[in-house]
Amino acid sequence: MNRFKNILLLICFLSFGVKAQTTTITSLQNNASQSQKNIAIYFCGSDWCSLCNNFKKGFLSNPKVDSLLKNNYVYYMADFPQRKKLQKQVVLLNEALAEKLNPEGHFPKLVITDDQLKIKAVIFQSEAFEEAYLKLENKSKK
């Protein structure tokens, strides 16, 4: 009887209580608008792009940069892996963002936009750390 009750509770929980949270362009924009922050979108190929991995290790993972991104931006990683499978909704979002903000397909690329997705700055892996950080810091204020 206990086992039956647990299975029934699990079915109810899965049916009514669990919704997958999905990110959309609109949700990124609304979040940025409500929090009065700009959006930072990192375009990368996480499982094949060595420049992306170097940019992540050398710039994005730096404690100063990481803190700035977490506290002052709505941050999103638009990943385009070759071996790893992403959910269809994530793939569609990443492709839509790339079409609008990275049509050339440059990797790695960090794009700073306002809440209307108007580009305010672009940071490439080839930029010096201090130059890239100052650009990121200056655009953190709306």
C-alpha positions in Angstrom: 0.0 0.0 0.0 2.8 2.4 0.9 4.5 1.7 -2.5 1.3 2.4 -4.4 0.8 5.7 -2.4 4.4 6.8 -3.3 3.9 6.0 -7.0 0.6 8.0 -7.0 2.3 11.0 -5.3 5.1 10.9 -7.8 2.7 10.8 -10.7 0.8 13.8 -9.3 4.0 15.7 -8.6 5.2 15.1 -12.2 1.9 16.0 -13.7 1.2 19.2 -11.8 4.2 20.5 -10.0 7.1 20.3 -12.4 7.6 22.7 -15.2 10.8 23.0 -17.1 12.0 26.5 -16.9 13.0 27.7 -20.4 14.8 30.8 -21.4 13.5 32.8 -24.3 14.6 36.0 -25.9 11.6 37.7 -24.3 12.5 36.3 -20.8 16.1 37.7 -21.2 14.7 41.1 -22.2 12.1 41.1 -19.4 14.7 40.1 -16.9 17.0 42.9 -18.1 14.3 45.4 -18.1 13.0 44.6 -14.7 16.4 44.4 -13.1 17.6 47.5 -15.0 20.6 45.6 -16.3 22.2 45.1 -19.7 22.4 41.6 -21.2 25.8 39.8 -21.8 25.6 36.9 -24.3 28.6 34.7 -24.7 28.7 32.9 -28.1 30.9 29.8 -28.0 31.5 26.2 -29.1 32.1 24.7 -25.7 33.2 21.2 -26.8 35.2 22.0 -30.0 36.5 25.6 -29.9 39.9 25.9 -28.2 39.8 29.7 -28.4 36.5 29.7 -26.6 37.9 27.5 -23.8 41.0 29.8 -23.6 38.7 32.9 -23.4 36.6 31.3 -20.7 39.6 30.3 -18.6 41.5 33.6 -19.2 38.7 36.1 -19.1 35.3 34.9 -18.1 36.5 32.7 -15.2 38.5 35.6 -13.7 36.9 36.4 -10.3 36.5 40.1 -11.2 34.8 39.4 -14.5 32.7 36.6 -13.1 31.4 38.8 -10.3 30.7 41.7 -12.7 28.7 39.3 -15.1 26.8 37.7 -12.2 25.9 41.0 -10.4 25.6 43.6 -13.2 24.3 41.7 -16.2 21.7 39.3 -17.3 24.2 36.7 -18.5 23.5 34.0 -21.1 25.8 31.5 -22.8 24.7 30.7 -26.3 26.6 27.5 -26.8 27.0 25.7 -30.2 28.5 22.3 -29.3 29.3 19.7 -31.9 29.3 16.6 -29.8 27.0 17.5 -26.9 23.2 17.6 -27.5 21.2 20.5 -26.3 17.4 20.7 -25.8 15.6 21.8 -28.9 14.4 25.0 -27.2 17.9 25.9 -26.3 19.2 25.3 -29.8 16.4 27.5 -31.2 17.1 30.3 -28.7 20.9 30.2 -29.5 20.2 30.2 -33.2 17.8 33.2 -32.9 20.4 35.1 -30.8 23.2 34.3 -33.2 21.1 35.4 -36.2 20.5 38.8 -34.5 23.7 39.4 -32.7 26.4 37.2 -34.3 25.4 36.6 -37.9 29.1 36.2 -38.8 29.4 33.2 -36.5 32.5 34.5 -34.6 33.6 32.4 -31.6 34.3 33.3 -28.9 32.4 36.5 -28.8 30.8 38.3 -25.8 28.0 40.7 -26.9 26.7 43.4 -24.6 23.2 44.6 -25.4 20.5 46.6 -23.8 17.1 45.1 -23.0 16.0 45.7 -26.6 19.0 43.7 -27.9 20.7 46.8 -29.3 24.4 46.1 -29.3 26.4 48.3 -26.9 29.7 46.5 -27.1 31.5 43.4 -28.4 34.4 41.7 -26.7 36.6 39.3 -28.6 39.2 36.8 -27.3 42.0 38.8 -29.0 41.5 41.9 -26.8 43.8 42.6 -23.9 42.3 41.6 -20.5 42.3 45.2 -19.1 40.8 46.6 -22.3 38.0 44.0 -22.4 37.4 44.4 -18.6 37.0 48.1 -18.9 34.6 47.7 -21.8 32.6 45.2 -19.7 32.7 47.5 -16.6 31.7 50.6 -18.6 28.7 48.9 -20.2 27.5 47.5 -16.9 25.7 50.7 -16.1 22.5 51.2 -18.0 
